């Protein structure tokens, strides 16, 4: 299953600042190879009272412990990257699937492995990329693939990029349970297991992302990032309950196709030598009737050669899906219905602070301690859901000379 704590990051389309502004210095005749290691440790806590597992009422308490490791190697033309992560999830809401507190559904583990490769074509400003991986939980298996192409104009003033990705998901339960060990069937609420509510256990997602960045001046960059997402298959969550106004009960049901249209517009400004301001407007619309608008600002100040402090704030407003209604407000005559407050009307607020320490010099002749970053973020949704996240990011790299250009 896709966990709730990923939802608020879905509309973020980041593009690189470094390297977008033309450098008047001469190009090096000798290219450095670089291996970079990044370790991220994070803790996430969520609480609320609108769990879709229990029909839009009840606890949404969730705790996640997440270590992630990324290793990337870059030379003159090629970049290879491997990423592995594990999320240990303790969820009081999913524990209510079977009404047994502290049952097997209380704790789950999410595993993820990704590999990617990028190649810059010789004598061109064109970069091609491919990626694939696997993500797995006890009731979820995803096989993603993607391909991308990026072109930088010779002037370095404009960048164009386009990417296509697909994810092929299997929502059957059992593959990580010791007493099962393989996918068996969809998981329904315990009292609704008298029949199969869905005739498929697959969900496919296809996404097309585009991007355009323009250097407006030496201190300002504009980026526009439109996208299109198509989903097909089981889009409802099989263990979400819906209680109707006649006191009957069913499993959540949503259409088997969904079209999403996100758009991000970013403006990054360098205000003096020590201050960077990032601003963003995001728009989202889909055929479920959801319309979203977001504004975000982040300011970073380099208070010393070693320390950078930044803070950020994001406001997001969303209209309700035409298929959403609160607890016991759906009519039994409706075809599609959900009590999932992720599809409700709400305002969302996110704020936080980063502290980045970048030591000067190297640990050894070729080994560098690039930075250590601490981040705290607070989320609040207008239905009184609250979320806290604390994370630490450690980055080290190993540099060594490549071959001389002939």
N, C-alpha and C positions, 0 to 999 in steps of 0.2 A: 504494500500500500504506500501511497505517497503521503508523507507525514506533513502535518499542518505547518511545522516550523520552517518549511521551504517556501511557502506561498508568497511571503512578502518580499522575496528577492527576485521574483519571476520577471518583473518589469525593468530590471537594471541591465542596461546595455553599456558596458564600459569600453572605452577605447584608449589606446596608449597615449600618454603625453610625451614620453621620452622619444626623441628622434623625429618628432613631427615638425620641429622648427629647423629651418636650414642652418647648417653649421658652416661658417666661413673658413674653418680650419681645413688644411689639406688632408686627403685620405691617406691612411697608413698603408705602407707597402707590405707590412707583415700583419696578418690577421691572428687575433688571439682565439684559441679554443677555450671553452668555458663549460664547466660542469657545476650545476647549481642544485643545492639540496634545501628543501623548505619543509619544515615541520610545523604543523598547526595543531594546537590543543584547545578545545573549546567546551564550554558547559552552557547548556540552554535549559531554562526553566519557564514553564508556561502554566497559567491557571485561568480558569473561566468557568462559566456555568451554562453553556449552551452546547453540550456534546451531541453530535449527530448520531452517535452510537445509541443513545437513549432518547432519540426523537426530538432533539433540540433543547433538552433540559439535562441537568446533571453535570458532574465535574468534567473539566477538560484538562486536568492536571497532567503535566508531562515533564519528564526530565530526560535530558540527552547528554551523554558524555561522548565526545567525538575526537579521536586522534586521526590525523591525516598526514601522509607523507608524499612529497612530490620530488622527483629527481628528473632534471632536464640537462641535456648536453647539447651545446651549440658550437658549430664551427662556421666556416666561411659561408657555406651554402645550406647546411642542414641543421635542423633542430629536432631532437628526439625527446619525448617526455613520457614518464610513467608516473601514475598517481594511484595510491592505494589508501583506503580509508575504512573506518569502522565506526558506526554509531550504535551505542548501547542505549536503548530506549526503554524507559519505565513509564508506562501510561496507565493512569487510573481509568481513563475513559474506555480504552479498548478492553480493559479487564472486565468491563460490564457486558461484553458480548455474550458471556455465558452465565452472568449473575453470580459468579463465584469469585469473591474477593481473594486476591493473591493467587489466582490460578495461573496456568501457563501463559495466558495471554497478557499478563501484567508486564512482562519483560520480553523485549524482542531485540534482535541485533540486525543491523543493516550493514552489508558488506558492499564495497564498491572498488572496482579496478578499471583504470582507463589508460590507454596508450595512444599517443599521437605522434605524427611526423609531419614536418614542414620542410619544403625545399624551395630555395630561391633559385630561379632559372638563371643560368649564366648570361651575362651581358644584357640582362633585362631588369626591370623593376617589378617583376611578377613573382609572387610567392604562392605555391600550391600547398594544401594541407589536407590530411586525412586523419581520422580518429575512430577508435572503437573501444569497447569495454563491456563490462557486465556489472549489474547491480542486483543484489539479492537480499530478500528477507524471507521469513517463514511463509509468508503469503504473497510474495511478489518476486518476479524475476524480470529484469529488463535487459535487453540487448541493444544498445545504441550504436549507431554508425553515423559518420558525418564526413563531409568534404567541403573545402573552402578554397577561394581564390582571392588574392589581394593584389592590387596594382597601385604603385606609387609613381606619380608623375616625376619625370627627371628633375623638375624644379623643386621637388619635395614639398610643394605647396598643397597638393590634393592627393587624397587616398581614396580608392574605391575598393569595396569588398563585398562579396556575396558568399553565402554558405547554405548548404542543404544538410539537414539532419533527419534521421529517423530513429524511433525507439519502438521496439517490438516487445510487448509486455505480456506476461503470463501471470494471472492473478490467483492461481490455485494455491491452496494452503498445504503445508506439511513438509516441505523440502528441508527445513532446518530443524525439525523436531526429532529428537533421538528415537522416539518410539515409532516414527513413520519413515523419515529419511528420503521421501520422494513426494512430488506433487500429487495430491489426491483429488481435491475438489474445492469449490468456492466455500468460504466460511459465511454462514448466515447466523443471525441471532438465534440463540438456542431454542426459543419457542416457535421459530418460523422455519424449522428444518424439515417440515413435513412435505416439502416439495422443492423442486429446482426452480428458482425464480428467474434464472437467466439461461439462455441456450448457448452461450459462448463464455469462454474464460479469457479471451484475448482482447488487448487494446493496442492499436497502432497509432503512433503520433508522427506526423511529418511536418517539418518546419523549414521555411525559407526565410533567411535573414539577410538583409542588405545593409550597407553602411557607406556613408560619404563623409569625409572630414576635409575641412578647408582651413588653411592657415590664413587668418584675417590680417594679422600683424605679427610682429616678433613676440607679442605678449598675449595673443588671443587666438583660440582655436574653436571652430564651430563643427559640430558633428550631428548628422541626421541618420537615424537608424530605424527604418521601417521593417516590418516582418509580417509573415503569414503562417498560421499554424492550423493544421487539419488533424482531427482525431476521429477514429472510427473504432467501434467495438463496445465493450462494456465501460461506460463512462460513469456509471453510478458505483458507489462503494457497497459491496454485497452485505456488509454487516451493519449498515446504517438503518435504523428503524424510522418509520413514519407512523405517527398516531393520528387518526382522522377524527373529524368532529362527531362521528357516530360511535366513537370508542373502538373502532376496528383498528387493526394493525397490519402493516405490510413492510416489505423491504423497499428502500429507496429506489426510485426508477427515474431515469433520465434518458433523453434521446441517444441514439447510438452514433450520432455524428455531431461534431462541434467544430465551428470555424472561429478562429481568433485573429484579431488584427491589432497588434501592438505597434506603437510608434514612440521613439525616444528622440529628444532634441537636447543636445548638450552644448554648453558654452563654458570653456575653461579659460581663466584669465590669470596672468602673472602680474601681480600688483607689487612692483618693487622687487628687490632681490630675495626677500624672505617670506613673501605672502602669496599663496595661490588660492583662488576662489573657483570652485567647481559648482556649476548650476545646471539643473536639468528639469525639463518638463516631459512627462510621459502621458500617453493616451492609450486607452485600451477599449475594444468593443468586441462582442461576440454574438453568435446567434441564439444564445440562451437569454439574451436581454440584458446582460451585464455591460455597463459603461463605466469606465474608471478614468480618473484624472489625478495626476500626482505632480507635486513640485518638490524639489530637493535642492539643498544648498550645503556645501561643505567648504570650510575654510581651514587652511593649513598654514602654520607659522613656524618658521625655523628660528627657534630662540637661541640656538648656538650651533656651531658646526657639528655637534654630536646629537642634538635633540630637536625633534620636530613634534609639535602638538597640533592636533586638528580636532575639530568638532563638526558634527553634521546634524541636520534636521530634515525630516521628510514628512509631508502631509499627503494623504491619499484619500480620495472620496470615491465611493462605488455605489452604483444603483443596484437594486435587487434583481435577481433573475426572475423571469416570469414563472419559473417552476418552484420558487421558494415560498414557504409559509411557515410561521412558528408552530409550536407544539399544539396539536389538535385543532388547527385552523384549516387544514386541507379537507376538501370534499372527496368522498370515496368515488365520485364519478370522474375525477380527473385522471388523465392518462399518465402524466408525468408529475412527480412530486418529490420534494426534498425538504428536510429541516436543517440542512447544513448551513450554518451561519457564514461560512466562507462565500456563499452565494446570496447573502442578504444585503440590505442597504446598510452601509456603515462608513464611518470615518476612521482612518488609521493614522497614528502619530508615531514616528520613530525619531529618537534622539540618542546621541552618544558622543564619546570622546575617544581619540587615539593618542597614544604616547609611543613615539618611535625613537629608538636609540640606534644611531649609526656610528660605530667606532671608526676612528681614523687608522689607517695602516692595515697590516696583515697579521694574522696569527703566526704564519710562517711565510716563507718567501713566495709561495704560490697560493696559499690558503687564506681566504678572506672571511672575516665575520661581517657580513654585509649589514644586517640589522636585526633587531628584536623589536617586535611590535606588540603592544598591549591594547586591547579594545574592550570597551564596555558599551553595550547598546540596550536601550529600553524601548519597548513597544507597548502601545496602548490602543485598543480598539474600542469604539464607542458602545459596544455591547458588554463592556467591562472586562474583556479579556486582557490580561497583562502578560508580558514576556520580558525576560532578562537574559542577556547573553554576555558571557565573559570569554575572551579568547586570547591566546598568545601565539605569535607567529615568529619563528626563528629561521633565518636565512643565512646560509654560508655558501661559498663558492670556491672553486679551484680553477685557477687560470694558468694556462701554459701556452707557449708560442705555437702557432700552426706553421705550415709550410710557407715559405716565401713565394710571392706571386712571380710567375715567370714573365 
